[in-house]
């Protein structure tokens, strides 16, 4: 299993990096929408859909909603004079509200699962609140200062990836080696408090080294380390949230498209939680 995970990661990571740096803005946005569409397809079983017709309908509705946002908020004009569009900020703050609710549902699981687990429409809305703002967050990051520097937004996304990936790697190895105290056994028995803390520390170390290499000043480094602590903590929530939905649906993985990793949702669960919050951190803090 570990060997498969490594091989898949070695193949996917360079493709993801090349896409974020070298694809034209609109092509990049379309690719991210395609990823969200796959995520919507995999969300079907989490809603209890057992036939392709309903899953296709959910995917189609997701694409229509993303396309509507794309049409109403043209990507090239998301940023004006260095400020993110007010409507985009509102959507991202609404997403923060969803993840706060998600945290409550996750911490209380299974005590508060009766209502949402018995209503497919509620689980569908949860899926849209998870996937659609993720698309908006990624295109917001990629389009930042695009006219001045076509690679600036890609660098922002790269830092997000470094935070999430390093936290995931650190949590995995620390948890495997010294993890004893369970983080949330009702939701994800394999996660430990030691693994979580190890992931945060490892991510801060890596981001600190990257900031030093880039010759950032002390204020910038402090800001980015604070953001790293926030993002790595939130990334665990994204992982736990999907674990909760999968446990309720009685499935192990969201899909099988990625050998060793499961489905697309299994790979982007942390990013769905962190990307919108990361954008807001950049809007209000900068670095």
C-alpha positions as a Python dict, from the first residue, in 0.01 Angstrom:
ca = {
    (1, 'X'): (0, 0, 0),
    (2, 'X'): (278, 245, 93),
    (3, 'X'): (464, 164, -228),
    (4, 'X'): (150, 234, -434),
    (5, 'X'): (95, 563, -248),
    (6, 'X'): (451, 673, -321),
    (7, 'X'): (435, 579, -690),
    (8, 'X'): (104, 760, -738),
    (9, 'X'): (233, 1066, -555),
    (10, 'X'): (553, 1071, -762),
    (11, 'X'): (343, 1073, -1080),
    (12, 'X'): (72, 1314, -967),
    (13, 'X'): (283, 1576, -789),
    (14, 'X'): (483, 1687, -1097),
    (15, 'X'): (163, 1694, -1307),
    (16, 'X'): (-12, 1912, -1050),
    (17, 'X'): (286, 2148, -1026),
    (18, 'X'): (316, 2180, -1405),
    (19, 'X'): (-57, 2247, -1434),
    (20, 'X'): (-54, 2526, -1177),
    (21, 'X'): (254, 2696, -1324),
    (22, 'X'): (214, 2650, -1698),
    (23, 'X'): (-153, 2616, -1789),
    (24, 'X'): (-324, 2935, -1910),
    (25, 'X'): (-558, 3085, -1652),
    (26, 'X'): (-884, 2973, -1812),
    (27, 'X'): (-747, 2625, -1889),
    (28, 'X'): (-632, 2591, -1529),
    (29, 'X'): (-978, 2695, -1410),
    (30, 'X'): (-1141, 2436, -1637),
    (31, 'X'): (-907, 2164, -1509),
    (32, 'X'): (-992, 2249, -1149),
    (33, 'X'): (-1361, 2238, -1239),
    (34, 'X'): (-1305, 1892, -1387),
    (35, 'X'): (-1143, 1779, -1063),
    (36, 'X'): (-1442, 1914, -869),
    (37, 'X'): (-1672, 1727, -1110),
    (38, 'X'): (-1490, 1401, -1031),
    (39, 'X'): (-1523, 1488, -664),
    (40, 'X'): (-1899, 1537, -716),
    (41, 'X'): (-1919, 1196, -884),
    (42, 'X'): (-1747, 1040, -583),
    (43, 'X'): (-1977, 1231, -348),
    (44, 'X'): (-2271, 1033, -488),
    (45, 'X'): (-2218, 723, -269),
    (46, 'X'): (-2181, 952, 33),
    (47, 'X'): (-2537, 1064, -44),
    (48, 'X'): (-2655, 707, -79),
    (49, 'X'): (-2686, 716, -459),
    (50, 'X'): (-2667, 362, -593),
    (51, 'X'): (-2717, 433, -963),
    (52, 'X'): (-2525, 636, -1217),
    (53, 'X'): (-2824, 846, -1326),
    (54, 'X'): (-2845, 1025, -991),
    (55, 'X'): (-2469, 1065, -969),
    (56, 'X'): (-2458, 1218, -1318),
    (57, 'X'): (-2738, 1457, -1218),
    (58, 'X'): (-2538, 1570, -914),
    (59, 'X'): (-2223, 1616, -1122),
    (60, 'X'): (-2418, 1815, -1383),
    (61, 'X'): (-2570, 2040, -1116),
    (62, 'X'): (-2223, 2098, -967),
    (63, 'X'): (-2078, 2197, -1304),
    (64, 'X'): (-2372, 2432, -1369),
    (65, 'X'): (-2323, 2604, -1031),
    (66, 'X'): (-1950, 2648, -1085),
    (67, 'X'): (-2012, 2775, -1439),
    (68, 'X'): (-2263, 3028, -1305),
    (69, 'X'): (-2005, 3163, -1061),
    (70, 'X'): (-1746, 3169, -1340),
    (71, 'X'): (-1983, 3369, -1563),
    (72, 'X'): (-2082, 3612, -1287),
    (73, 'X'): (-1729, 3653, -1154),
    (74, 'X'): (-1492, 3650, -1455),
    (75, 'X'): (-1160, 3512, -1343),
    (76, 'X'): (-960, 3795, -1499),
    (77, 'X'): (-1146, 4050, -1282),
    (78, 'X'): (-1153, 3862, -951),
    (79, 'X'): (-882, 4095, -824),
    (80, 'X'): (-905, 4473, -866),
    (81, 'X'): (-627, 4698, -734),
    (82, 'X'): (-495, 4412, -525),
    (83, 'X'): (-835, 4346, -361),
    (84, 'X'): (-1039, 4031, -406),
    (85, 'X'): (-1396, 4079, -532),
    (86, 'X'): (-1637, 4141, -241),
    (87, 'X'): (-1878, 3869, -354),
    (88, 'X'): (-1596, 3615, -370),
    (89, 'X'): (-1496, 3710, -15),
    (90, 'X'): (-1856, 3663, 101),
    (91, 'X'): (-1867, 3316, -56),
    (92, 'X'): (-1540, 3224, 115),
    (93, 'X'): (-1665, 3348, 453),
    (94, 'X'): (-1983, 3143, 407),
    (95, 'X'): (-1752, 2848, 349),
    (96, 'X'): (-1579, 2920, 679),
    (97, 'X'): (-1924, 2898, 838),
    (98, 'X'): (-1976, 2558, 676),
    (99, 'X'): (-1645, 2426, 806),
    (100, 'X'): (-1724, 2551, 1157),
    (101, 'X'): (-2051, 2358, 1137),
    (102, 'X'): (-1860, 2062, 997),
    (103, 'X'): (-1621, 2074, 1292),
    (104, 'X'): (-1915, 2061, 1534),
    (105, 'X'): (-2076, 1770, 1346),
    (106, 'X'): (-1745, 1584, 1338),
    (107, 'X'): (-1667, 1633, 1706),
    (108, 'X'): (-2017, 1523, 1806),
    (109, 'X'): (-2038, 1227, 1566),
    (110, 'X'): (-2240, 1008, 1577),
    (111, 'X'): (-2468, 1190, 1821),
    (112, 'X'): (-2580, 1458, 1574),
    (113, 'X'): (-2576, 1249, 1257),
    (114, 'X'): (-2940, 1140, 1253),
    (115, 'X'): (-3080, 1445, 1071),
    (116, 'X'): (-2819, 1495, 797),
    (117, 'X'): (-2766, 1123, 741),
    (118, 'X'): (-3137, 1070, 671),
    (119, 'X'): (-3167, 1354, 416),
    (120, 'X'): (-2984, 1317, 86),
    (121, 'X'): (-3056, 1678, -3),
    (122, 'X'): (-2870, 1797, 308),
    (123, 'X'): (-2571, 1579, 222),
    (124, 'X'): (-2585, 1714, -133),
    (125, 'X'): (-2572, 2072, -4),
    (126, 'X'): (-2277, 1971, 215),
    (127, 'X'): (-2108, 1841, -100),
    (128, 'X'): (-2161, 2168, -285),
    (129, 'X'): (-2037, 2368, 15),
    (130, 'X'): (-1725, 2152, 7),
    (131, 'X'): (-1648, 2143, -365),
    (132, 'X'): (-1769, 2468, -521),
    (133, 'X'): (-1581, 2711, -289),
    (134, 'X'): (-1268, 2501, -344),
    (135, 'X'): (-1285, 2582, -714),
    (136, 'X'): (-1333, 2953, -636),
    (137, 'X'): (-1042, 2948, -392),
    (138, 'X'): (-800, 2792, -638),
    (139, 'X'): (-887, 3025, -925),
    (140, 'X'): (-868, 3321, -687),
    (141, 'X'): (-517, 3222, -587),
    (142, 'X'): (-403, 3147, -942),
    (143, 'X'): (-537, 3477, -1079),
    (144, 'X'): (-376, 3695, -812),
    (145, 'X'): (-148, 3953, -979),
    (146, 'X'): (-167, 3744, -1297),
    (147, 'X'): (-114, 4040, -1529),
    (148, 'X'): (200, 4147, -1343),
    (149, 'X'): (346, 3803, -1278),
    (150, 'X'): (189, 3495, -1434),
    (151, 'X'): (363, 3272, -1178),
    (152, 'X'): (275, 3462, -859),
    (153, 'X'): (-56, 3283, -805),
    (154, 'X'): (104, 2949, -878),
    (155, 'X'): (360, 3019, -605),
    (156, 'X'): (77, 3091, -361),
    (157, 'X'): (-84, 2757, -445),
    (158, 'X'): (254, 2586, -416),
    (159, 'X'): (289, 2712, -59),
    (160, 'X'): (-58, 2577, 21),
    (161, 'X'): (41, 2240, -123),
    (162, 'X'): (364, 2240, 78),
    (163, 'X'): (173, 2311, 398),
    (164, 'X'): (-84, 2037, 341),
    (165, 'X'): (147, 1775, 191),
    (166, 'X'): (419, 1818, 454),
    (167, 'X'): (162, 1804, 735),
    (168, 'X'): (19, 1486, 583),
    (169, 'X'): (363, 1325, 552),
    (170, 'X'): (472, 1432, 900),
    (171, 'X'): (148, 1310, 1057),
    (172, 'X'): (174, 974, 880),
    (173, 'X'): (527, 890, 991),
    (174, 'X'): (504, 1038, 1341),
    (175, 'X'): (169, 869, 1395),
    (176, 'X'): (305, 535, 1275),
    (177, 'X'): (616, 555, 1491),
    (178, 'X'): (500, 705, 1823),
    (179, 'X'): (127, 767, 1789),
    (180, 'X'): (-70, 629, 2083),
    (181, 'X'): (-349, 868, 2184),
    (182, 'X'): (-639, 863, 1939),
    (183, 'X'): (-746, 1199, 1798),
    (184, 'X'): (-1109, 1113, 1712),
    (185, 'X'): (-1161, 736, 1728),
    (186, 'X'): (-1533, 759, 1645),
    (187, 'X'): (-1451, 915, 1308),
    (188, 'X'): (-1100, 803, 1212),
    (189, 'X'): (-943, 545, 1444),
    (190, 'X'): (-604, 565, 1271),
    (191, 'X'): (-536, 931, 1352),
    (192, 'X'): (-346, 1018, 1668),
    (193, 'X'): (-275, 1337, 1861),
    (194, 'X'): (98, 1273, 1824),
    (195, 'X'): (58, 1240, 1446),
    (196, 'X'): (-139, 1564, 1428),
    (197, 'X'): (124, 1757, 1627),
    (198, 'X'): (404, 1598, 1427),
    (199, 'X'): (237, 1711, 1105),
    (200, 'X'): (208, 2070, 1228),
    (201, 'X'): (572, 2080, 1340),
    (202, 'X'): (701, 1923, 1017),
    (203, 'X'): (499, 2168, 804),
    (204, 'X'): (627, 2467, 1003),
    (205, 'X'): (985, 2345, 964),
    (206, 'X'): (951, 2304, 588),
    (207, 'X'): (775, 2637, 535),
    (208, 'X'): (1030, 2810, 759),
    (209, 'X'): (1315, 2671, 549),
    (210, 'X'): (1141, 2778, 226),
    (211, 'X'): (1087, 3129, 364),
    (212, 'X'): (1453, 3150, 467),
    (213, 'X'): (1568, 3042, 121),
    (214, 'X'): (1344, 3310, -33),
    (215, 'X'): (1506, 3562, 205),
    (216, 'X'): (1181, 3674, 362),
    (217, 'X'): (1206, 3916, 653),
    (218, 'X'): (1115, 3828, 1011),
    (219, 'X'): (763, 3972, 990),
    (220, 'X'): (687, 3770, 677),
    (221, 'X'): (819, 3450, 832),
    (222, 'X'): (613, 3498, 1149),
    (223, 'X'): (298, 3558, 943),
    (224, 'X'): (347, 3255, 722),
    (225, 'X'): (423, 3031, 1020),
    (226, 'X'): (100, 3144, 1190),
    (227, 'X'): (-88, 3071, 868),
    (228, 'X'): (85, 2731, 847),
    (229, 'X'): (-36, 2638, 1196),
    (230, 'X'): (-391, 2741, 1103),
    (231, 'X'): (-389, 2563, 768),
    (232, 'X'): (-239, 2238, 895),
    (233, 'X'): (-496, 2227, 1174),
    (234, 'X'): (-782, 2292, 932),
    (235, 'X'): (-645, 2027, 694),
    (236, 'X'): (-709, 1764, 960),
    (237, 'X'): (-1070, 1882, 980),
    (238, 'X'): (-1112, 1829, 606),
    (239, 'X'): (-975, 1477, 636),
    (240, 'X'): (-1194, 1396, 937),
    (241, 'X'): (-1500, 1542, 766),
    (242, 'X'): (-1472, 1308, 470),
    (243, 'X'): (-1397, 1018, 704),
    (244, 'X'): (-1720, 1095, 888),
    (245, 'X'): (-1926, 1091, 568),
    (246, 'X'): (-1759, 770, 448),
    (247, 'X'): (-1813, 601, 784),
    (248, 'X'): (-2181, 699, 779),
    (249, 'X'): (-2214, 567, 422),
    (250, 'X'): (-2028, 247, 510),
    (251, 'X'): (-1751, 286, 251),
    (252, 'X'): (-1373, 283, 290),
    (253, 'X'): (-1261, 501, -2),
    (254, 'X'): (-1444, 759, -209),
    (255, 'X'): (-1320, 588, -527),
    (256, 'X'): (-1040, 384, -679),
    (257, 'X'): (-905, 616, -949),
    (258, 'X'): (-577, 677, -762),
    (259, 'X'): (-391, 355, -670),
    (260, 'X'): (-291, 354, -305),
    (261, 'X'): (-491, 669, -233),
    (262, 'X'): (-846, 577, -327),
    (263, 'X'): (-1048, 846, -500),
    (264, 'X'): (-996, 1210, -581),
    (265, 'X'): (-1186, 1313, -270),
    (266, 'X'): (-946, 1107, -62),
    (267, 'X'): (-661, 1318, -200),
    (268, 'X'): (-820, 1663, -192),
    (269, 'X'): (-1020, 1636, 131),
    (270, 'X'): (-764, 1847, 318),
    (271, 'X'): (-747, 2102, 35),
    (272, 'X'): (-1125, 2147, 25),
    (273, 'X'): (-1110, 2270, 384),
    (274, 'X'): (-787, 2467, 365),
    (275, 'X'): (-799, 2643, 27),
    (276, 'X'): (-1084, 2889, 108),
    (277, 'X'): (-935, 2973, 449),
    (278, 'X'): (-589, 3008, 297),
    (279, 'X'): (-725, 3266, 50),
    (280, 'X'): (-881, 3466, 334),
    (281, 'X'): (-554, 3453, 528),
    (282, 'X'): (-375, 3594, 224),
    (283, 'X'): (-642, 3863, 171),
    (284, 'X'): (-624, 3990, 529),
    (285, 'X'): (-264, 3915, 626),
    (286, 'X'): (-52, 3889, 313),
    (287, 'X'): (315, 3798, 338),
}
